């Protein structure tokens, strides 16, 4: 679907279009909220509130960039409000931490976007490659340990790892983080 269909559908209250927008941005917004909240409140609750506000204001968006910006700003502002409340309650958070959170918001947005793209790229890998990448890079296992765990040869692990990295480079090369 193109952007015009998404915007028109959203403005008309099309629940399927809204669901697709939700599915597209939910995970990355949760990553973003998690980095700002530091475990103070479930990030899913904050993201849910942002989508509820999007639904309430659905007729106000001229394009998908506006929708995306609105969601990130809403999540950021809610996280900052939670942070400010906790600061008052706990009496030991100081103003510098709030400034740090505000200054780092752009970095957190980028991190959330990149993590989502990497996750999506991993899902496109064949099972063997994906398993080797997860065990190697996410669990930190050595090739020998991976081979033992998967009951394959070390050469198979090396081949799968090399193939996975080649495929990931190709997938991520064509991915544009700023496109819908």
C-alpha positions as CSV (number, residue, x, y, z in Angstrom):
1,X,0.0,0.0,0.0
2,X,1.1,3.5,-0.6
3,X,1.2,6.3,1.9
4,X,-2.0,8.0,0.6
5,X,-4.0,4.8,1.2
6,X,-2.6,4.6,4.8
7,X,-3.4,8.3,5.5
8,X,-6.9,8.1,4.0
9,X,-7.7,4.9,5.8
10,X,-6.5,6.3,9.1
11,X,-8.5,9.5,8.7
12,X,-11.6,7.5,7.9
13,X,-11.1,5.3,10.9
14,X,-10.2,2.1,9.0
15,X,-9.3,-0.3,11.8
16,X,-7.3,-2.6,9.4
17,X,-5.1,0.3,8.4
18,X,-4.7,1.4,12.0
19,X,-3.7,-2.2,12.9
20,X,-1.0,-2.2,10.1
21,X,0.4,1.1,11.4
22,X,0.3,-0.4,15.0
23,X,2.1,-3.5,13.8
24,X,4.7,-1.5,12.0
25,X,5.7,0.8,14.8
26,X,4.7,-1.0,18.1
27,X,8.0,-2.9,18.6
28,X,10.3,0.0,17.8
29,X,8.3,2.3,20.0
30,X,8.6,-0.2,22.8
31,X,12.4,-0.3,22.4
32,X,12.4,3.5,22.4
33,X,10.2,3.7,25.5
34,X,12.3,1.1,27.3
35,X,15.5,3.1,26.9
36,X,13.8,6.2,28.3
37,X,11.9,4.5,31.2
38,X,14.7,2.6,32.8
39,X,12.1,0.0,34.1
40,X,9.9,2.6,35.9
41,X,6.7,1.6,34.0
42,X,5.9,-1.0,31.4
43,X,6.8,0.4,28.0
44,X,3.8,-1.3,26.4
45,X,1.5,0.9,28.5
46,X,3.2,4.1,27.3
47,X,3.1,2.9,23.6
48,X,-0.6,1.9,24.0
49,X,-1.4,5.4,25.2
50,X,0.4,6.9,22.2
51,X,-1.7,4.8,19.8
52,X,-4.9,5.7,21.6
53,X,-4.0,9.4,21.1
54,X,-3.2,8.7,17.5
55,X,-6.6,7.2,17.1
56,X,-8.3,10.2,18.7
57,X,-6.4,12.6,16.5
58,X,-6.4,10.5,13.3
59,X,-7.8,13.2,11.1
60,X,-5.0,15.6,11.8
61,X,-2.2,13.8,9.9
62,X,-1.2,14.8,6.3
63,X,1.4,12.1,5.8
64,X,3.0,9.0,7.4
65,X,6.1,11.0,8.5
66,X,3.7,13.1,10.7
67,X,2.2,9.9,12.1
68,X,5.6,8.5,12.9
69,X,6.8,11.8,14.5
70,X,3.6,12.1,16.5
71,X,4.1,8.6,17.9
72,X,7.7,9.1,18.9
73,X,7.0,12.5,20.4
74,X,4.0,11.3,22.3
75,X,6.0,8.3,23.7
76,X,8.9,10.6,24.6
77,X,6.7,13.1,26.3
78,X,4.9,10.5,28.3
79,X,8.2,8.9,29.3
80,X,9.5,12.3,30.4
81,X,6.3,12.9,32.4
82,X,6.7,9.6,34.2
83,X,10.3,10.5,34.8
84,X,9.4,13.8,36.3
85,X,6.8,12.2,38.5
86,X,9.3,9.7,39.8
87,X,11.8,12.4,40.4
88,X,9.4,14.2,42.7
89,X,8.4,11.0,44.5
90,X,11.9,9.7,45.0
91,X,13.5,13.1,45.7
92,X,16.9,12.0,44.5
93,X,16.7,12.3,40.7
94,X,18.2,15.6,39.6
95,X,17.6,17.8,36.7
96,X,20.7,16.6,34.8
97,X,19.2,13.2,34.3
98,X,16.2,14.7,32.6
99,X,18.4,16.7,30.3
100,X,20.4,13.6,29.5
101,X,17.2,11.8,28.6
102,X,16.0,14.7,26.4
103,X,19.4,15.0,24.7
104,X,19.7,11.3,24.0
105,X,16.1,11.0,22.6
106,X,17.4,11.1,19.0
107,X,20.0,8.4,19.8
108,X,17.3,6.2,21.3
109,X,15.1,6.7,18.2
110,X,17.9,5.6,16.0
111,X,18.7,2.7,18.2
112,X,15.1,1.5,18.3
113,X,14.8,1.8,14.5
114,X,18.1,-0.1,13.9
115,X,17.2,-2.8,16.3
116,X,13.9,-3.3,14.7
117,X,15.5,-3.5,11.2
118,X,18.1,-6.0,12.4
119,X,15.3,-8.1,14.0
120,X,13.3,-8.0,10.8
121,X,16.4,-8.9,8.8
122,X,17.1,-11.9,11.1
123,X,13.6,-13.2,10.5
124,X,14.3,-13.3,6.8
125,X,17.3,-15.6,7.2
126,X,17.0,-19.4,6.7
127,X,16.6,-21.3,10.0
128,X,20.1,-22.7,10.0
129,X,21.7,-19.3,9.4
130,X,19.4,-17.6,11.9
131,X,20.3,-20.2,14.6
132,X,24.0,-19.9,14.1
133,X,23.8,-16.0,14.2
134,X,21.8,-16.1,17.4
135,X,24.1,-18.6,19.1
136,X,27.2,-16.8,17.9
137,X,26.4,-13.1,18.2
138,X,23.6,-13.0,20.8
139,X,24.7,-15.8,23.1
140,X,28.4,-15.5,22.5
141,X,29.1,-19.1,21.8
142,X,32.2,-20.3,20.0
143,X,32.0,-22.2,16.7
144,X,32.9,-25.4,18.4
145,X,30.1,-25.0,21.0
146,X,27.6,-24.1,18.3
147,X,28.5,-27.1,16.3
148,X,28.1,-29.3,19.3
149,X,24.8,-27.8,20.3
150,X,23.4,-28.0,16.7
151,X,25.0,-31.4,16.1
152,X,26.7,-30.2,12.9
153,X,30.3,-29.8,11.9
154,X,32.4,-26.7,12.6
155,X,32.7,-26.1,8.9
156,X,28.9,-26.1,8.6
157,X,28.8,-23.5,11.4
158,X,31.4,-21.4,9.6
159,X,29.6,-21.7,6.3
160,X,26.2,-20.8,7.9
161,X,27.7,-17.8,9.7
162,X,29.4,-16.6,6.5
163,X,26.2,-17.1,4.5
164,X,24.1,-15.3,7.2
165,X,26.4,-12.3,7.3
166,X,26.3,-12.1,3.5
167,X,22.5,-12.3,3.4
168,X,22.2,-9.7,6.3
169,X,24.4,-7.3,4.4
170,X,22.2,-7.6,1.4
171,X,19.0,-7.3,3.3
172,X,20.1,-4.3,5.4
173,X,21.8,-2.6,2.5
174,X,18.5,-2.2,0.7
175,X,16.6,-1.3,3.8
176,X,16.0,2.4,4.4
177,X,15.3,3.1,8.0
178,X,13.4,6.3,7.3
179,X,10.9,4.8,4.8
180,X,7.5,3.5,5.9
